[in-house]
Amino acid sequence: MLLTIDIGNTTITLGVFDETRLLTTVRVATDTRRLADEYGLVLTDLLRLKGVELSQINAACICSVVPPLTVVLDEVCRAHFNVTPLTVSVGTRTGLRILYDSPRDVGADRIVDAVAAIELYGPPLIIVDMGTATVFDAVNRDGEYLGGSIALGISLAAEALFLNTSQLRRVELVAPKSAIGQNTTASLQSGLVLGYAGLVTSMVARFKSELGQDAQVIGTGGLVGVIAKETDIFDAINPDLTLIGLRLIYQMNQQRVSEPASPVSRDARQE
């Protein structure tokens, strides 16, 4: 079985695959203060509770946007699962041509999401990842990664309002009855939920004007469900997109392990 690990700024998500089937997922809070043994204990216990036989895990693949934890989870894989993980980085084969000005600057999670979306839905694509940041990625009809847009995430915006104002409070991220809030809670919910629904709708419209009106819109990330209730802009919602992308990339690298690896860059277009 393959263990996939998505290390995000807010959450670390694990997925266990039996061939192409996702058996279960586990999520824990991201905490850079935790040591490898702490993560190892927590993650192995959670996987056991989900019915995973740890001895059957014989491979792992990691995607990380938190460099200090990349090393920690690598150690967890070696010490607690007895596997050497593949970590998606610049030299990893992804099959994705990247047209970003500096391909090395593209977050590994954005690449992994694009690989999965292309496989599952086919280009052209607009991927909206609603997590710590709200990220929009564009893939053209030739399956090339063009770039995208990054905005503050909903939870981060809500926390910033709470921490930097005297009279605003934390609120549940649900839509109010009307856009015109008649109390502080409803006003905050209107700005955060309906405001971000407007952001997503507007940005998707702009992306389609540049990418093509037939581009499919794929939503992912922990907060995509909140926004999906307030707009019909999404063609598909897939909370496991990153885990699926990790599986695909791992299999791609296993199949081509005998071939020399080269960095994914703008030069990849010259194959």
C-alpha positions as CSV (number, residue, x, y, z in Angstrom):
1,M,0.0,0.0,0.0
2,L,1.1,3.6,-0.7
3,L,1.1,6.2,2.0
4,T,0.6,9.8,0.6
5,I,1.3,12.8,2.8
6,D,0.3,16.4,2.0
7,I,2.0,18.8,4.4
8,G,0.0,22.0,4.3
9,N,0.4,25.2,6.4
10,T,-2.7,24.4,8.5
11,T,-3.3,20.7,8.1
12,I,-1.3,17.5,7.3
13,T,-3.3,15.1,5.4
14,L,-2.5,11.4,4.9
15,G,-4.0,9.1,2.4
16,V,-3.5,5.3,2.1
17,F,-3.9,3.8,-1.4
18,D,-4.3,0.1,-2.3
19,E,-3.3,0.3,-6.0
20,T,-5.6,3.1,-7.3
21,R,-8.2,3.0,-4.5
22,L,-8.0,5.5,-1.7
23,L,-8.8,3.4,1.4
24,T,-8.8,6.1,4.1
25,T,-7.6,9.6,5.0
26,V,-6.3,11.1,8.2
27,R,-5.9,14.8,9.1
28,V,-3.9,16.4,11.9
29,A,-3.0,20.0,12.7
30,T,0.3,21.3,11.3
31,D,2.7,22.0,14.2
32,T,6.3,22.7,13.5
33,R,7.1,22.2,17.1
34,R,6.3,18.5,17.1
35,L,9.2,16.1,16.8
36,A,9.3,13.1,14.5
37,D,8.5,10.6,17.3
38,E,5.4,12.7,18.3
39,Y,4.1,12.7,14.8
40,G,4.9,9.1,14.4
41,L,2.9,8.1,17.5
42,V,-0.1,10.2,16.5
43,L,-0.2,9.2,12.9
44,T,0.3,5.5,13.4
45,D,-2.4,5.4,16.1
46,L,-4.8,7.2,13.9
47,L,-4.1,4.9,10.9
48,R,-4.6,1.9,13.1
49,L,-8.0,3.3,14.3
50,K,-8.9,3.6,10.6
51,G,-8.2,-0.1,10.2
52,V,-4.9,0.3,8.3
53,E,-2.4,-2.5,8.8
54,L,0.9,-0.6,9.0
55,S,3.1,-3.5,7.9
56,Q,1.3,-3.4,4.5
57,I,2.5,0.1,3.8
58,N,5.5,-0.4,1.5
59,A,5.9,3.0,-0.1
60,A,5.3,6.7,0.6
61,C,5.1,10.0,-1.3
62,I,5.3,13.4,0.3
63,C,4.2,16.9,-0.9
64,S,5.1,19.8,1.4
65,V,4.9,23.6,1.6
66,V,6.3,23.6,5.1
67,P,10.1,22.9,4.7
68,P,10.8,22.3,8.4
69,L,8.3,19.5,8.5
70,T,9.4,17.9,5.3
71,V,12.4,16.4,7.1
72,V,10.3,15.5,10.1
73,L,7.8,13.5,8.0
74,D,10.6,11.9,6.0
75,E,12.0,10.6,9.3
76,V,8.5,9.4,10.4
77,C,8.2,7.4,7.2
78,R,11.6,5.8,7.7
79,A,11.4,5.1,11.4
80,H,7.7,4.2,11.8
81,F,6.7,2.8,8.4
82,N,10.1,1.5,7.3
83,V,9.9,3.1,3.9
84,T,12.0,5.8,2.1
85,P,9.5,8.3,0.8
86,L,9.6,10.1,-2.6
87,T,9.3,13.8,-1.9
88,V,7.9,15.9,-4.8
89,S,10.5,18.6,-5.6
90,V,12.2,20.2,-8.5
91,G,13.8,17.0,-9.8
92,T,10.8,14.8,-9.5
93,R,9.1,13.6,-12.7
94,T,5.6,14.9,-12.9
95,G,4.9,14.9,-16.7
96,L,3.8,18.5,-16.3
97,R,5.2,21.3,-18.5
98,I,5.5,24.4,-16.4
99,L,5.4,27.8,-18.1
100,Y,5.9,29.9,-15.0
101,D,8.6,32.5,-15.2
102,S,10.6,30.6,-12.6
103,P,9.3,27.0,-12.4
104,R,11.2,26.4,-9.1
105,D,8.9,29.0,-7.5
106,V,5.7,26.9,-8.1
107,G,4.5,25.3,-4.9
108,A,4.7,21.5,-4.9
109,D,1.0,21.3,-3.9
110,R,0.0,23.3,-7.0
111,I,1.9,21.0,-9.3
112,V,0.5,17.9,-7.7
113,D,-3.1,19.3,-7.9
114,A,-2.6,20.1,-11.6
115,V,-1.3,16.6,-12.3
116,A,-4.3,15.0,-10.7
117,A,-6.8,17.4,-12.3
118,I,-5.4,16.8,-15.8
119,E,-5.7,13.0,-15.3
120,L,-9.2,13.1,-13.8
121,Y,-10.9,15.8,-15.8
122,G,-8.7,16.8,-18.8
123,P,-7.5,20.3,-19.8
124,P,-8.2,23.2,-20.0
125,L,-8.6,23.6,-16.2
126,I,-9.0,26.1,-13.5
127,I,-8.2,24.7,-10.1
128,V,-9.4,26.5,-7.0
129,D,-7.7,25.4,-3.8
130,M,-9.3,26.9,-0.7
131,G,-7.0,26.3,2.3
132,T,-4.7,28.6,4.3
133,A,-4.5,30.6,1.0
134,T,-7.0,30.8,-1.7
135,V,-5.1,29.6,-4.8
136,F,-6.2,29.6,-8.4
137,D,-4.2,27.6,-11.0
138,A,-4.6,27.5,-14.8
139,V,-3.8,24.6,-17.1
140,N,-4.2,25.3,-20.8
141,R,-5.7,23.0,-23.4
142,D,-2.3,21.5,-24.1
143,G,-2.0,20.4,-20.5
144,E,0.6,23.0,-19.7
145,Y,0.7,24.7,-16.3
146,L,0.4,28.5,-16.9
147,G,0.4,30.0,-13.5
148,G,-2.3,31.5,-11.3
149,S,-3.3,33.7,-8.5
150,I,-2.9,33.6,-4.7
151,A,-5.1,35.4,-2.2
152,L,-5.6,35.3,1.6
153,G,-7.5,32.2,2.8
154,I,-10.9,32.6,4.4
155,S,-9.8,31.3,7.8
156,L,-6.7,33.4,7.8
157,A,-8.7,36.5,6.9
158,A,-11.1,35.8,9.7
159,E,-8.3,35.3,12.2
160,A,-6.6,38.5,11.1
161,L,-9.8,40.5,11.7
162,F,-10.2,38.9,15.2
163,L,-6.5,39.5,16.2
164,N,-6.2,43.1,14.8
165,T,-9.5,44.6,15.9
166,S,-10.9,45.4,19.3
167,Q,-14.5,44.6,18.8
168,L,-14.7,41.9,16.1
169,R,-15.0,38.3,17.1
170,R,-14.4,34.8,15.7
171,V,-17.5,33.6,13.8
172,E,-18.6,30.3,12.2
173,L,-17.9,30.3,8.5
174,V,-21.4,29.9,7.2
175,A,-23.4,32.2,5.0
176,P,-25.8,34.7,6.7
177,K,-29.5,34.9,5.7
178,S,-28.8,38.1,3.7
179,A,-25.8,39.9,2.3
180,I,-26.7,43.0,4.4
181,G,-25.8,41.8,7.9
182,Q,-27.9,43.4,10.7
183,N,-25.5,42.4,13.5
184,T,-21.7,42.0,13.8
185,T,-21.7,38.2,13.4
186,A,-23.9,38.3,10.2
187,S,-21.8,41.2,8.8
188,L,-18.6,39.2,9.3
189,Q,-20.1,36.1,7.8
190,S,-21.3,38.1,4.8
191,G,-17.9,39.6,4.2
192,L,-16.1,36.4,4.7
193,V,-18.4,33.8,3.1
194,L,-20.3,35.8,0.5
195,G,-17.3,38.0,-0.2
196,Y,-15.1,35.1,-0.9
197,A,-17.8,33.5,-3.1
198,G,-17.7,36.7,-5.1
199,L,-13.9,36.6,-5.2
200,V,-14.0,33.1,-6.6
201,T,-16.7,33.8,-9.1
202,S,-14.9,36.9,-10.3
203,M,-11.5,35.4,-10.6
204,V,-12.8,32.3,-12.4
205,A,-14.5,34.6,-14.9
206,R,-11.2,36.5,-15.5
207,F,-9.3,33.2,-15.9
208,K,-11.9,31.9,-18.4
209,S,-11.6,35.1,-20.4
210,E,-7.8,34.3,-20.8
211,L,-7.9,30.5,-20.8
212,G,-11.2,29.8,-22.7
213,Q,-14.8,29.5,-21.6
214,D,-14.7,25.7,-21.8
215,A,-12.2,25.5,-19.0
216,Q,-13.5,23.2,-16.2
217,V,-13.4,24.6,-12.7
218,I,-12.2,22.1,-10.1
219,G,-12.5,22.9,-6.4
220,T,-10.4,21.5,-3.6
221,G,-9.1,22.4,-0.1
222,G,-10.6,22.3,3.3
223,L,-12.9,25.3,2.9
224,V,-14.1,24.7,-0.7
225,G,-17.4,23.3,0.6
226,V,-18.2,26.6,2.3
227,I,-18.0,28.5,-0.9
228,A,-19.5,25.8,-3.1
229,K,-22.8,26.3,-1.3
230,E,-22.9,29.9,-2.4
231,T,-21.9,29.6,-6.1
232,D,-22.4,27.2,-9.0
233,I,-19.1,28.0,-10.5
234,F,-17.5,24.6,-9.8
235,D,-17.8,21.7,-12.3
236,A,-16.4,19.3,-9.7
237,I,-15.3,19.3,-6.1
238,N,-12.5,16.9,-5.1
239,P,-11.1,17.2,-1.6
240,D,-8.7,14.4,-2.3
241,L,-7.1,16.0,-5.3
242,T,-3.6,16.4,-3.8
243,L,-3.5,12.8,-2.5
244,I,-4.5,11.5,-5.9
245,G,-1.8,13.6,-7.5
246,L,0.8,12.2,-5.2
247,R,-0.3,8.7,-6.1
248,L,0.0,9.4,-9.8
249,I,3.4,11.1,-9.4
250,Y,4.7,8.2,-7.3
251,Q,3.6,5.6,-9.9
252,M,5.1,7.7,-12.7
253,N,8.4,7.8,-11.0
254,Q,8.3,4.0,-10.2
255,Q,7.5,3.2,-13.9
256,R,10.5,5.4,-15.1
257,V,12.9,4.7,-12.3
258,S,15.5,3.3,-14.6
259,E,15.5,6.5,-16.7
260,P,17.7,9.5,-15.6
261,A,15.7,12.3,-13.9
262,S,15.8,15.9,-14.9
263,P,14.3,19.0,-13.3
264,V,10.8,20.1,-14.3
265,S,11.4,23.5,-15.9
266,R,10.7,25.7,-18.8
267,D,13.2,23.6,-20.8
268,A,10.8,20.7,-20.5
269,R,8.9,22.1,-23.4
270,Q,11.8,21.4,-25.7
271,E,11.4,17.6,-25.4
